[in-house]
Amino acid sequence: MRKYTNGNITKNFYNMTLYENEEHEFIVTHNVNTKPVPYFTGRELELRQLSQKIEEGRKFILISGIEGIGKTTICRKLFEKYTNKNYKSGLFRHIGYIEYNGDMDSSLQNCLKYKKQENPKMNKEVAWRELEYLASDGKLLLFVDNVNVPISKDPSLQRLKNLPGAIVLTSRRTAFSKEFEPFRIGFLSTEQCREIYEKIRFEGSKKKVNEEEIPHLNYIIEKLAARHTITVEFLAHLAQTKHWTVQELRKELEQNGFQLEYKDEEDKLINIQQFYKTLYNLPRLI
């Protein structure tokens, strides 16, 4: 029987809060979408590099990049890899995936499997004690996706640094704390974006964009979508729904003034919400 120790106070939580050993599953979280996109493309190198870091025993990794660049896509793909029944590493006894909702305490309570208490006020601490127990032997791999605040703004995030397991965190922020090693996610190449577009636009087939339309697609990707991954995906889905050719898509976008812009020196998109609102509000495009 394992005990949880907190400073000079040792408590047995089995009867009160913690699951018995046989109740602890390999995947310790729920209520979260971890399914990778079927058209995953262009991030194979990043996956290999991140996997290497995880398997070398790096404890805290920060996957950082601008909004919509592909951090969650990579995170879900990693989760899939380490939960695949055919993947035998023996590195981890438990694995979890938390969707951060602005507050680590409520995010943990929403996603972690733990024994809910009759008194709801106890659930926060019980959830943390459960997580700390799961990580106590150093064989927990936990993904925390989309942490959009600095660690100073959410004190409960500080507790992640005390876990002996491995934590992979995604954020738009370039730094989190000194414990977290940053891993920057950049823009895909035009060719990689084009491959994503083709996989979505011609779903279920090996069809490619016609040679004469490639310059138009490159223009859309580079000049109108700014090689912004989620925007390229959105436009591919739009073209698929409307059965548009690339030239028809370009015409619609240009006529309605759709163009993302970003400051290359800051690697930061600007006006994205303004242009997405324009796109969504166009009657012919929704």
Phi, psi and chi 1 to 4 in degrees:
 res  aa     phi    psi   chi1   chi2   chi3   chi4
   1 MET       -  121.3 -178.6  179.9  -66.6      -
   2 ARG   -89.7  144.4 -165.0 -178.4  -49.8  178.1
   3 LYS  -115.9  151.7  -66.4 -177.1  179.0 -179.1
   4 TYR   -97.7  129.5  168.9   77.3      -      -
   5 THR  -115.3  131.3  -56.2      -      -      -
   6 ASN  -130.5   99.8 -175.3    6.1      -      -
   7 GLY    64.1 -126.7      -      -      -      -
   8 ASN   -91.4    1.4  -64.1  -37.9      -      -
   9 ILE  -106.5  121.2  -58.3  174.6      -      -
  10 THR  -112.2  128.1  -59.4      -      -      -
  11 LYS  -130.1  143.2  -64.5 -177.3  179.0  179.7
  12 ASN   -94.0  115.2 -177.6  -11.7      -      -
  13 PHE  -100.3    1.8  -79.0   92.3      -      -
  14 TYR   -59.3  -46.8  -82.9  135.7      -      -
  15 ASN   -75.1  -22.6  -65.4  -31.1      -      -
  16 MET   -97.7  -50.1  -67.7  175.8   54.7      -
  17 THR  -133.4  -40.4   60.1      -      -      -
  18 LEU   -83.8  150.5  -69.1  179.6      -      -
  19 TYR   -69.3  152.6  -74.5  128.5      -      -
  20 GLU   -69.4  161.5  -62.6  -73.6   -5.3      -
  21 ASN   -51.9  -44.3  -80.5  -21.7      -      -
  22 GLU   -69.9  -13.4   60.9  -91.7   18.8      -
  23 GLU   -88.9  -14.4  -66.2 -178.4  -84.2      -
  24 HIS   -76.8  115.6  -75.2  112.1      -      -
  25 GLU   -89.1  168.0  -59.2  173.8    5.2      -
  26 PHE   -66.0  -50.3  176.5   54.4      -      -
  27 ILE   -90.0  117.5  -60.8  176.9      -      -
  28 VAL  -103.1    6.0  -62.3      -      -      -
  29 THR  -124.1  166.1   50.7      -      -      -
  30 HIS  -154.7 -173.3   58.6  172.6      -      -
  31 ASN    59.7   33.4  -62.3  -28.6      -      -
  32 VAL  -146.9  141.9   56.7      -      -      -
  33 ASN   -84.3  114.4  179.0   15.0      -      -
  34 THR  -115.7    9.3   59.6      -      -      -
  35 LYS   -76.8  123.5 -173.7  176.5 -179.0  179.4
  36 PRO   -70.9  158.1  -13.1   27.0      -      -
  37 VAL   -69.2  145.0  -65.9      -      -      -
  38 PRO   -71.5  -13.7   25.0  -33.4      -      -
  39 TYR  -106.9   31.0   44.9   83.6      -      -
  40 PHE   -54.6  124.0 -176.9   87.1      -      -
  41 THR  -152.2  141.9  -61.6      -      -      -
  42 GLY    88.0   -1.5      -      -      -      -
  43 ARG  -118.5   21.9  -62.7  -65.0 -174.1 -173.1
  44 GLU   -62.2  -39.8  -68.3   79.2    9.3      -
  45 LEU   -63.9  -45.4  175.6   59.4      -      -
  46 GLU   -60.8  -39.8  -71.9   91.2  -22.6      -
  47 LEU   -61.4  -44.6  -85.7 -180.0      -      -
  48 ARG   -63.5  -43.1  -71.4 -164.6  -61.4  -88.4
  49 GLN   -65.7  -42.2  -68.3  171.8  -25.7      -
  50 LEU   -68.2  -41.2  -74.7  164.9      -      -
  51 SER   -60.2  -40.5  -65.6      -      -      -
  52 GLN   -62.3  -43.4 -177.5  176.9   -3.9      -
  53 LYS   -62.1  -45.0  -70.5  178.8 -178.1  -65.0
  54 ILE   -61.5  -45.6  -69.5  170.4      -      -
  55 GLU   -77.9  -15.1  -69.0  163.6   21.0      -
  56 GLU   -82.3   -6.5  -74.7  175.4  -11.3      -
  57 GLY    96.0   14.8      -      -      -      -
  58 ARG   -63.4  130.7  -51.1  -70.6  179.2   89.2
  59 LYS   -88.3  -34.6  -69.9  -61.3 -177.7 -177.3
  60 PHE  -134.2  117.6  -56.5  107.7      -      -
  61 ILE  -125.9  132.5  -60.0  171.9      -      -
  62 LEU  -109.1  111.6  170.9   67.7      -      -
  63 ILE   -88.9  110.3  -58.2  175.7      -      -
  64 SER  -118.2  154.2   70.7      -      -      -
  65 GLY   168.6  167.6      -      -      -      -
  66 ILE   -68.0  163.4   65.0  168.9      -      -
  67 GLU   -60.2  132.0 -178.3  178.8    2.2      -
  68 GLY    80.8   11.5      -      -      -      -
  69 ILE   -86.2  -20.6 -158.0   66.5      -      -
  70 GLY   128.9   16.0      -      -      -      -
  71 LYS   -65.0  -47.3  -58.0 -179.4  -61.3  -64.0
  72 THR   -65.0  -38.4  -65.6      -      -      -
  73 THR   -57.7  -45.2  -62.0      -      -      -
  74 ILE   -67.1  -42.1  -69.5  173.2      -      -
  75 CYS   -60.9  -44.7 -158.6      -      -      -
  76 ARG   -66.9  -34.4  -70.1  177.2  179.8  175.2
  77 LYS   -67.8  -39.0 -161.7   69.3  176.0  175.3
  78 LEU   -64.5  -43.1  -78.5  168.9      -      -
  79 PHE   -59.8  -42.4 -174.8   81.7      -      -
  80 GLU   -60.2  -43.3  179.0 -171.6   56.1      -
  81 LYS   -60.0  -46.9  172.2 -179.3  176.9  177.2
  82 TYR   -82.3   -8.2  -71.2  107.2      -      -
  83 THR  -105.7   -0.2   54.9      -      -      -
  84 ASN   -68.6  127.8 -169.2  -41.4      -      -
  85 LYS   -60.6  -25.1  -66.6  180.0 -180.0  179.0
  86 ASN   -85.0   -7.0  -64.6  -38.5      -      -
  87 TYR   -94.4  113.1 -176.4   82.2      -      -
  88 LYS  -112.0  103.1  -55.0  -68.8 -175.5 -177.9
  89 SER  -115.6  -34.1   69.2      -      -      -
  90 GLY    72.2    4.5      -      -      -      -
  91 LEU   -74.1  -32.8  -68.2  173.5      -      -
  92 PHE  -127.5  138.1  -55.2  108.4      -      -
  93 ARG   -91.6  -29.5 -167.6 -173.9  -52.6  -85.8
  94 HIS  -138.5  151.1  -55.7  -67.2      -      -
  95 ILE  -143.0  143.2 -174.6  168.8      -      -
  96 GLY  -146.0  161.7      -      -      -      -
  97 TYR  -137.8  118.9 -164.9  110.8      -      -
  98 ILE  -112.3  128.5  -55.3  -69.1      -      -
  99 GLU   -92.3  114.3  -78.4 -174.3  -20.0      -
 100 TYR   -74.9  131.6 -173.9   77.9      -      -
 101 ASN  -117.1   22.0   61.8   10.4      -      -
 102 GLY   103.8   -9.7      -      -      -      -
 103 ASP  -151.8  117.4  171.3   15.1      -      -
 104 MET   -64.7  -35.3 -170.4   59.7 -157.8      -
 105 ASP   -61.2  -51.4  -71.3  -23.6      -      -
 106 SER   -70.6  -33.4   62.4      -      -      -
 107 SER   -62.3  -43.1  -58.0      -      -      -
 108 LEU   -64.8  -44.5 -172.6   63.1      -      -
 109 GLN   -64.7  -31.8  -68.8  174.4   69.0      -
 110 ASN   -74.7  -35.0 -177.5   58.2      -      -
 111 CYS  -104.4  -28.4  -61.9      -      -      -
 112 LEU   -81.6  142.2 -174.8   69.1      -      -
 113 LYS   -82.5  117.4  -64.1  175.8 -176.3  176.4
 114 TYR  -154.5  166.6   69.1   98.8      -      -
 115 LYS   -78.5  110.5  -76.0 -170.9  175.0 -179.7
 116 LYS   -64.3  142.3  -60.8  -69.1 -166.2  -57.2
 117 GLN   -99.6  154.7  -56.8  -60.8  -65.6      -
 118 GLU   -62.8  -35.6  -68.2 -177.1    5.8      -
 119 ASN   -94.9  106.2 -178.6   -4.9      -      -
 120 PRO   -56.2  -25.3  -22.0   33.5      -      -
 121 LYS   -65.5  -20.3  -67.9 -177.8  179.8  179.3
 122 MET   -84.2  -15.6  -65.6 -179.6   61.0      -
 123 ASN   -62.1  -36.1  -77.4  -28.9      -      -
 124 LYS   -60.2  -51.2  179.9 -175.6   79.6  171.4
 125 GLU   -70.3  -34.6 -166.0   57.2   30.3      -
 126 VAL   -63.9  -41.4  168.7      -      -      -
 127 ALA   -62.0  -43.1      -      -      -      -
 128 TRP   -66.3  -40.2  -85.5  106.6      -      -
 129 ARG   -64.3  -38.1  -63.3  -92.8  171.9   93.2
 130 GLU   -62.6  -46.1  176.2   70.1   19.0      -
 131 LEU   -62.7  -42.6 -176.3   65.5      -      -
 132 GLU   -64.6  -36.4  -70.3  162.5  -11.8      -
 133 TYR   -65.2  -46.0  173.5   81.6      -      -
 134 LEU   -60.4  -32.6  -67.7  168.3      -      -
 135 ALA   -90.5   -4.4      -      -      -      -
 136 SER   -62.4  -26.7   59.8      -      -      -
 137 ASP   -96.4    7.6   61.3   -0.2      -      -
 138 GLY    77.9   10.5      -      -      -      -
 139 LYS  -113.9   34.6  -69.3 -168.0  173.2 -176.5
 140 LEU  -106.5  132.0  169.6   71.3      -      -
 141 LEU  -113.1  117.3  173.3   60.1      -      -
 142 LEU  -122.5  126.7 -175.7   68.2      -      -
 143 PHE  -100.3  131.4  -64.0   90.7      -      -
 144 VAL  -123.2  109.5 -174.9      -      -      -
 145 ASP   -98.7  135.7 -169.2   21.8      -      -
 146 ASN    67.6   51.6 -164.6   29.5      -      -
 147 VAL   -79.6  103.4  177.9      -      -      -
 148 ASN  -101.1   15.1   53.0    9.7      -      -
 149 VAL  -129.2  154.9  -60.8      -      -      -
 150 PRO   -69.4  157.1   22.9  -31.8      -      -
 151 ILE   -60.7  -27.7 -165.5  169.6      -      -
 152 SER   -70.5  -20.5   59.3      -      -      -
 153 LYS   -85.8  -15.4  -65.0  -67.2 -175.5 -179.7
 154 ASP  -136.2   92.9 -178.8    2.8      -      -
 155 PRO   -55.4  -29.0  -24.6   33.8      -      -
 156 SER   -66.6  -21.0   61.6      -      -      -
 157 LEU   -65.2  -25.9  -75.7  170.0      -      -
 158 GLN   -59.5  -29.1  -63.0  -82.5   -4.6      -
 159 ARG   -68.4  -22.4  -62.0 -177.3   72.4  165.3
 160 LEU   -61.2  -33.6  -69.4  176.2      -      -
 161 LYS   -68.9  -17.0  -60.0 -171.5  -60.5 -178.5
 162 ASN   -92.4   -5.1  -61.6  -37.3      -      -
 163 LEU   -76.5  134.3  -65.7  176.3      -      -
 164 PRO   -77.9   -8.8   24.5  -31.7      -      -
 165 GLY   -79.3 -171.1      -      -      -      -
 166 ALA   -98.8  134.6      -      -      -      -
 167 ILE  -121.6  125.0  -49.8  -66.8      -      -
 168 VAL  -113.5  117.9  178.6      -      -      -
 169 LEU  -118.5  137.6 -176.0  148.7      -      -
 170 THR  -111.2  145.1   76.2      -      -      -
 171 SER  -163.0  153.1  177.9      -      -      -
 172 ARG   -74.1  -16.0  -64.0 -167.4  -61.2  -92.0
 173 ARG   -76.7  144.5  -50.9 -171.3   65.5   81.9
 174 THR   -83.3  -14.9   57.0      -      -      -
 175 ALA  -144.9  151.2      -      -      -      -
 176 PHE  -124.9  -63.3 -173.1   64.7      -      -
 177 SER  -154.5  167.4   70.9      -      -      -
 178 LYS   -63.7  -22.3   64.3 -179.9 -178.5  179.6
 179 GLU   -73.0  -26.4  -69.9   83.2    2.8      -
 180 PHE   -92.1  120.8  -80.7   80.7      -      -
 181 GLU   -79.4  118.5  175.0 -172.7   -5.2      -
 182 PRO   -73.3  141.6   24.0  -30.1      -      -
 183 PHE  -132.3  105.7 -174.1   92.6      -      -
 184 ARG   -82.2  133.1 -176.0   71.9  171.0  164.9
 185 ILE  -104.5  119.9  -58.9  -62.4      -      -
 186 GLY  -103.4 -171.9      -      -      -      -
 187 PHE   -72.9  143.8  -70.8   91.1      -      -
 188 LEU   -72.1  160.8  -68.6  171.7      -      -
 189 SER   -74.5  165.6   68.1      -      -      -
 190 THR   -58.5  -41.8  -59.7      -      -      -
 191 GLU   -64.1  -40.3  -68.3   72.6   21.8      -
 192 GLN   -67.1  -40.0  -69.6  168.5  -33.9      -
 193 CYS   -63.8  -39.1  -70.8      -      -      -
 194 ARG   -64.3  -37.8 -166.9  167.0   66.1 -130.7
 195 GLU   -65.0  -40.8 -173.6  175.6   -9.7      -
 196 ILE   -61.7  -45.3  -70.6  175.6      -      -
 197 TYR   -57.4  -46.5  179.7   93.8      -      -
 198 GLU   -66.4  -38.7  -69.8  172.8  -30.2      -
 199 LYS   -64.2  -37.4  -75.6 -173.9  175.7 -177.7
 200 ILE   -79.0  -47.4  -63.8  172.0      -      -
 201 ARG   -62.7  -39.3  175.5   63.5  179.5   84.6
 202 PHE  -113.3   48.2  -53.8  116.0      -      -
 203 GLU   -51.0  132.3 -178.3 -177.2    6.5      -
 204 GLY    82.3    3.4      -      -      -      -
 205 SER  -134.8  171.7   73.2      -      -      -
 206 LYS  -102.4   17.5  -64.6 -177.5  178.9 -179.2
 207 LYS   -65.3  146.4 -172.6  176.2  178.2 -179.3
 208 LYS  -120.9  163.9  -58.1  -71.9 -174.9 -179.3
 209 VAL   -66.2  138.2  170.3      -      -      -
 210 ASN   -59.9  148.3  -64.2  -29.4      -      -
 211 GLU   -53.8  -42.0  -74.1  -68.7  -29.9      -
 212 GLU   -69.6  -16.5   61.5  -89.7   18.1      -
 213 GLU   -96.2   -9.2  -71.6 -157.0  -52.4      -
 214 ILE   -59.0  -44.2  -71.6  179.3      -      -
 215 PRO   -59.0  -36.9  -25.4   35.7      -      -
 216 HIS   -68.4  -40.2  -65.3  -76.4      -      -
 217 LEU   -67.5  -40.6 -178.5   53.9      -      -
 218 ASN   -60.8  -38.0  -72.0  -11.2      -      -
 219 TYR   -64.5  -44.3 -179.9   86.5      -      -
 220 ILE   -60.5  -47.0  -70.1  172.9      -      -
 221 ILE   -63.7  -46.8  -70.3  169.4      -      -
 222 GLU   -83.2  -44.2  -64.0  170.0   -0.9      -
 223 LYS   -95.1  -35.2  -57.3  -60.5 -177.9 -178.0
 224 LEU   -98.1  -36.0  -56.9 -175.5      -      -
 225 ALA  -103.3   -6.0      -      -      -      -
 226 ALA    55.3   30.3      -      -      -      -
 227 ARG    53.7   30.9  -73.2 -167.3  -69.8  121.8
 228 HIS   -86.4  115.4 -175.4 -128.1      -      -
 229 THR   -53.6  -53.5  -49.4      -      -      -
 230 ILE   -68.0  -27.0 -160.2  169.4      -      -
 231 THR   -71.2  -41.9  -57.9      -      -      -
 232 VAL   -59.5  -43.6  172.8      -      -      -
 233 GLU   -61.5  -45.1  -66.2  173.8    3.3      -
 234 PHE   -60.8  -44.8  178.9   84.5      -      -
 235 LEU   -67.2  -34.1  -65.8  178.3      -      -
 236 ALA   -66.1  -42.8      -      -      -      -
 237 HIS   -62.8  -39.0  -76.9  -63.0      -      -
 238 LEU   -63.6  -46.5 -178.7   62.1      -      -
 239 ALA   -63.5  -36.2      -      -      -      -
 240 GLN   -66.1  -45.6 -178.1 -166.5   49.8      -
 241 THR   -63.5  -41.2  -59.1      -      -      -
 242 LYS   -88.4   -5.7  -64.0  -68.1 -176.3  178.1
 243 HIS    58.2   39.2  -55.2  -71.3      -      -
 244 TRP   -86.7  145.8  -76.5  -19.8      -      -
 245 THR   -76.0  169.7   64.5      -      -      -
 246 VAL   -61.6  -41.4  173.9      -      -      -
 247 GLN   -65.4  -36.5  -67.9 -177.0   62.1      -
 248 GLU   -67.1  -39.1  -72.0  171.1  -26.7      -
 249 LEU   -63.2  -45.8  175.0   61.8      -      -
 250 ARG   -60.5  -42.7  175.4  176.5  174.6  176.1
 251 LYS   -60.4  -46.2  179.4 -179.3  177.4 -178.3
 252 GLU   -62.7  -43.3  -68.1  -73.7  -14.4      -
 253 LEU   -65.9  -43.9  -65.0  175.8      -      -
 254 GLU   -69.4  -39.1  -70.0 -176.4  -38.2      -
 255 GLN   -63.4  -29.1  -75.7 -177.9  -15.1      -
 256 ASN  -103.3   11.7  -68.3  -75.4      -      -
 257 GLY    68.2   29.8      -      -      -      -
 258 PHE   -83.9  119.1 -177.4   84.2      -      -
 259 GLN  -161.1  113.9 -177.8  176.9    9.0      -
 260 LEU   -75.8  148.2  -65.9 -174.1      -      -
 261 GLU  -130.3  151.1  -60.4  174.5    1.4      -
 262 TYR  -148.0  152.7   69.3   90.1      -      -
 263 LYS   -88.3  108.6  -61.2  176.7 -178.9  178.7
 264 ASP   -60.9  -36.2 -169.9   47.0      -      -
 265 GLU   -69.1  -22.6   67.0  -84.7   10.8      -
 266 GLU  -104.8   -8.0  -63.3  179.5    9.4      -
 267 ASP    55.4   40.8 -156.2   25.8      -      -
 268 LYS  -130.7  128.3  178.8 -179.0  177.9 -178.4
 269 LEU   -73.7  143.2  -77.0  169.5      -      -
 270 ILE  -127.9  154.8   58.8  175.0      -      -
 271 ASN    65.6   14.5  -69.0  -29.1      -      -
 272 ILE   -63.6  -43.0 -178.2  170.4      -      -
 273 GLN   -66.1  -38.8  -62.9  -60.0  -30.4      -
 274 GLN   -60.0  -46.2  170.5 -168.3  -22.6      -
 275 PHE   -75.6  -32.3  -74.8  107.4      -      -
 276 TYR   -66.4  -38.4  -92.8   39.1      -      -
 277 LYS   -62.7  -41.7 -176.4  177.1  179.0 -179.7
 278 THR   -60.2  -43.8  -60.6      -      -      -
 279 LEU   -65.7  -45.9 -168.5   59.7      -      -
 280 TYR   -66.2  -30.4  -81.2  117.7      -      -
 281 ASN   -85.2   -7.2  -73.8  -20.0      -      -
 282 LEU   -76.6  118.5  -69.5  172.9      -      -
 283 PRO   -55.6  -34.7  -25.2   34.2      -      -
 284 ARG   -78.6  -12.8  -67.4 -169.6   61.2 -155.9
 285 LEU  -103.6   -3.5  -63.6 -176.9      -      -
 286 ILE  -107.9      -   60.0  176.6      -      -
